Amino acid sequence: MFLHHEAETILGIPLSSGMTEDSQSWAWTKNGESQSRALTQWSSKNILPTNHYLKNRKIAVKEDCVFCGERETSGHALWRCRAAAEVWKESGINLPNGLSPHGDFIDLVWNLLEAPIVFDWELFETTAWCVWKNRNAMKHEGRSKQTKSIAVEVGRFVEEFRQNNMSNLKPQNQPPQARPLWCPPKSGWYKINVDEATFKDPHCYGIGVVIRNDSGQIMGAMTKKLHLPLGALEVEAKVAEEGIILARELGLGEVVVEGDSMTVMPALSSVNQPPSSIQKVVESSIHRLRCLRIGKQSM
């Protein structure tokens, strides 16, 4: 059984229609979402699965901290525990003076929100997530990292996140650019144009696909509604996959995919690494593109 918000999160993960293998990946995505952001949201709703929380939910666990044996609340696990406190000190984050002990981690967050300082929330959330990740490794695998190692990991993740986001910054107050005219593909190739649409229902998205040959003749077209709570990036990945699937069903060979996503299109060309939330969908699409070309050559 899942809580409503947990079910929404699970349903928002786009699944590839291909048979790609599972793999581990870092949680940051280029649109700024992260597991560390989810950690803060869980804490704000007081649903972080600490031992104390699980015991209150009638789950048979001891509520002791795996590091020091004290009662493990969210405030203890992420802030007050010796293992957590050492990481915060090593991270070098600029915290305001006079912070008093709190029962829950969200109390600390509110304290920081009200503090009259410029605060590095990216570093704060990433540090909290790495502390929680280290706690989980200790609880479930019986191993933990050294404090300095965790601090180095925090710095690396934050730098990676900021570099990814810099490429997505758009200049403000720029006049809208005219949509470029359609350009035909190379001779003997086909172009798959894809786009998505949003509706009032946040759990419903529309996708559209048009495939033309090098003369501009329409070889196939498709529209479809997706009844899933996907984000914009995930919809962009799915519409590209649907276009490639349609091209395969039509028996087309050399194809090129065109869309307006500045994340999905470079990933399909293997120019950029896709964010983890769409990694498997993109991998499946790349595999299908290769199969299209191999199949055409063998005919």
C-alpha positions in Angstrom: 0.0 0.0 0.0 1.3 3.5 -0.9 0.2 6.9 0.4 -1.4 9.1 -2.2 1.7 11.3 -2.8 3.9 8.2 -3.0 1.6 6.8 -5.7 1.7 10.1 -7.6 5.5 10.0 -7.6 5.7 6.4 -8.8 3.1 7.0 -11.6 5.1 10.0 -12.7 8.1 7.9 -13.6 8.0 7.3 -17.4 8.4 3.6 -18.3 10.0 2.6 -21.6 8.1 0.3 -23.8 11.4 -1.4 -24.6 13.2 -4.1 -22.6 16.1 -1.9 -21.2 17.9 -3.2 -18.2 17.7 -1.4 -14.8 20.6 0.7 -13.6 21.5 3.0 -10.8 21.8 6.7 -11.6 22.3 10.0 -9.7 19.1 11.7 -8.7 19.7 15.3 -10.0 17.9 16.2 -13.1 18.5 19.1 -15.4 15.2 20.8 -14.6 16.3 21.1 -11.0 14.4 18.2 -9.4 16.2 15.9 -7.1 15.8 13.2 -4.5 17.2 15.8 -2.0 14.3 18.0 -2.9 12.0 15.1 -2.2 13.7 14.5 1.1 12.9 18.1 2.2 9.2 17.6 1.1 9.0 14.3 3.0 10.3 16.1 6.1 7.9 19.0 5.7 5.0 16.5 5.7 6.5 14.6 8.6 6.6 11.4 6.6 10.3 10.8 6.5 10.6 7.0 7.3 12.8 7.3 10.3 12.7 4.5 12.9 10.5 6.6 15.2 8.1 7.3 12.3 7.9 3.7 11.3 7.2 2.5 14.9 4.4 5.0 15.2 2.9 3.5 12.0 2.8 0.2 13.9 5.8 -1.3 11.9 7.9 -3.7 14.0 11.2 -1.8 14.2 13.3 -0.4 17.0 13.2 3.4 17.1 16.9 3.6 18.0 19.4 5.5 15.8 21.8 3.1 14.0 24.7 5.3 15.0 24.2 6.3 18.6 21.2 4.5 19.9 19.0 7.5 20.7 15.4 7.8 19.5 15.6 8.5 15.7 13.3 11.4 14.7 13.9 13.3 11.5 15.6 16.1 13.5 18.0 13.5 15.1 18.8 11.6 11.9 19.4 14.6 9.7 20.8 17.1 12.2 21.5 16.3 15.9 23.1 12.8 15.6 26.9 12.8 16.0 27.2 11.2 12.5 25.1 14.0 10.9 26.6 16.8 12.9 30.1 16.0 11.8 29.0 16.1 8.1 27.3 19.5 8.5 30.5 20.9 10.2 32.7 19.5 7.4 30.4 20.7 4.6 31.2 24.3 5.5 27.7 25.5 5.0 27.0 29.0 6.4 24.3 28.4 9.1 23.0 31.2 11.3 24.1 31.4 14.9 21.9 30.4 17.8 20.1 27.5 16.3 18.4 25.5 19.1 17.7 21.8 19.1 14.5 20.8 17.4 12.3 17.7 17.4 11.7 17.5 13.7 13.9 18.6 10.8 11.2 20.8 9.3 11.5 23.0 12.4 15.1 23.7 11.5 14.1 24.4 7.9 11.5 27.0 9.0 14.1 28.5 11.3 16.4 28.9 8.3 13.6 30.4 6.1 13.0 33.1 8.7 16.7 33.9 9.2 17.8 37.2 7.6 20.6 35.7 5.6 21.4 34.7 2.1 21.3 30.9 2.3 22.7 28.2 0.0 19.7 25.9 -0.2 21.2 23.7 -2.9 24.1 22.9 -0.6 21.8 22.5 2.4 19.4 20.0 0.7 22.2 18.0 -0.9 24.0 17.7 2.5 20.8 16.5 4.1 20.2 14.0 1.4 23.8 12.6 1.7 23.4 12.4 5.4 20.2 10.4 4.9 21.8 8.2 2.2 24.7 7.4 4.6 22.2 6.6 7.3 20.4 4.2 5.0 23.6 2.5 4.0 24.4 2.0 7.7 21.0 0.6 8.5 20.5 -1.7 5.6 24.1 -2.7 4.6 26.0 -2.1 7.9 28.5 0.3 6.3 28.9 4.1 6.3 31.3 6.6 4.7 33.9 8.8 6.4 32.8 12.3 7.1 35.3 13.9 4.7 34.2 11.5 2.0 30.6 12.5 2.4 31.5 16.2 2.3 33.4 15.7 -0.9 30.5 13.9 -2.4 28.2 16.8 -1.4 30.4 19.3 -3.2 30.6 17.2 -6.3 26.8 16.7 -6.6 26.1 20.4 -6.0 28.7 21.4 -8.7 27.2 18.9 -11.1 23.7 20.3 -10.5 24.8 23.9 -11.0 26.6 23.2 -14.2 23.6 21.3 -15.6 21.3 24.2 -14.7 23.5 26.8 -16.2 22.9 25.4 -19.6 19.2 25.7 -19.1 19.2 29.4 -18.1 17.3 31.5 -20.7 17.7 35.2 -21.2 14.8 37.2 -19.8 12.6 39.7 -21.7 13.6 38.4 -25.0 11.1 38.8 -27.9 9.5 35.5 -29.0 11.4 33.9 -31.8 9.5 32.8 -34.9 9.2 29.0 -35.4 11.6 27.9 -38.1 10.2 26.6 -41.3 10.2 22.8 -41.8 13.4 21.6 -43.5 13.4 18.3 -45.3 15.7 15.5 -44.3 18.5 14.1 -46.4 17.6 12.3 -49.6 16.2 8.9 -48.7 15.7 9.8 -45.1 12.5 10.5 -43.1 11.9 13.2 -40.5 9.8 12.5 -37.4 8.4 15.7 -35.9 7.0 15.4 -32.4 5.2 17.7 -30.0 3.2 17.6 -26.9 0.1 19.4 -25.5 -1.2 20.1 -22.0 -4.8 20.0 -20.7 -6.6 21.4 -17.7 -6.3 18.0 -16.1 -2.7 17.8 -14.8 -2.7 14.0 -15.1 -3.4 14.1 -18.8 -1.1 15.0 -21.7 -1.4 14.9 -25.5 1.3 13.9 -27.9 1.5 14.3 -31.6 3.7 12.8 -34.3 4.1 13.5 -38.0 6.5 11.7 -40.3 7.5 13.1 -43.7 9.9 11.9 -46.4 12.5 14.1 -48.1 9.8 15.5 -50.5 7.6 16.6 -47.6 5.0 13.9 -48.2 3.3 12.7 -45.0 4.1 9.0 -44.4 2.3 8.7 -41.2 0.8 10.7 -38.3 -0.6 10.0 -34.8 -2.1 11.7 -31.8 -2.6 10.1 -28.4 -3.5 11.0 -24.8 -1.4 9.9 -21.9 -3.3 9.5 -18.7 -0.4 9.7 -16.4 0.9 12.4 -14.0 4.1 13.0 -16.0 6.2 16.1 -15.9 7.0 18.1 -19.0 10.4 16.6 -19.5 9.0 13.0 -19.2 6.3 13.8 -21.7 8.9 15.1 -24.2 10.8 11.9 -23.8 7.7 9.7 -24.3 6.5 11.6 -27.4 9.9 11.1 -29.1 9.7 7.4 -28.2 6.2 7.1 -29.7 7.4 8.8 -32.9 10.2 6.3 -33.3 7.8 3.4 -32.6 5.5 4.7 -35.3 8.4 4.9 -37.8 9.2 1.3 -37.1 5.6 0.2 -37.5 5.6 1.9 -40.9 8.8 0.0 -42.0 10.8 3.2 -42.4 14.6 3.1 -42.3 16.8 6.1 -42.0 15.0 8.6 -39.7 15.8 11.8 -37.8 13.8 13.0 -34.9 12.9 16.7 -34.5 11.3 18.4 -31.5 11.7 21.5 -29.4 13.1 19.9 -26.3 16.6 21.2 -25.5 17.2 18.1 -23.3 15.7 15.2 -25.1 16.9 15.9 -28.6 20.6 16.2 -27.7 20.3 13.1 -25.6 18.8 11.1 -28.5 21.9 12.2 -30.5 24.2 11.0 -27.7 25.4 14.6 -27.4 24.3 14.9 -23.7 23.6 12.5 -21.0 19.9 12.4 -20.3 18.6 13.2 -16.8 17.9 10.1 -14.6 14.1 10.5 -14.8 14.1 9.8 -18.6 17.3 7.8 -18.9 15.6 4.5 -19.7 13.1 6.0 -22.2 15.9 7.7 -24.0 18.1 4.5 -24.0 15.2 2.6 -25.5 14.6 5.2 -28.2 18.3 5.2 -29.2 18.2 1.4 -29.4 15.1 1.5 -31.6 16.8 4.1 -33.9 19.7 1.8 -34.4 17.4 -1.2 -35.1 15.6 0.9 -37.7 18.8 1.5 -39.6 20.1 -2.0 -39.3 16.8 -3.4 -40.5 16.8 -1.1 -43.5 20.4 -2.2 -44.5 19.5 -5.9 -44.2 16.4 -5.7 -46.4 
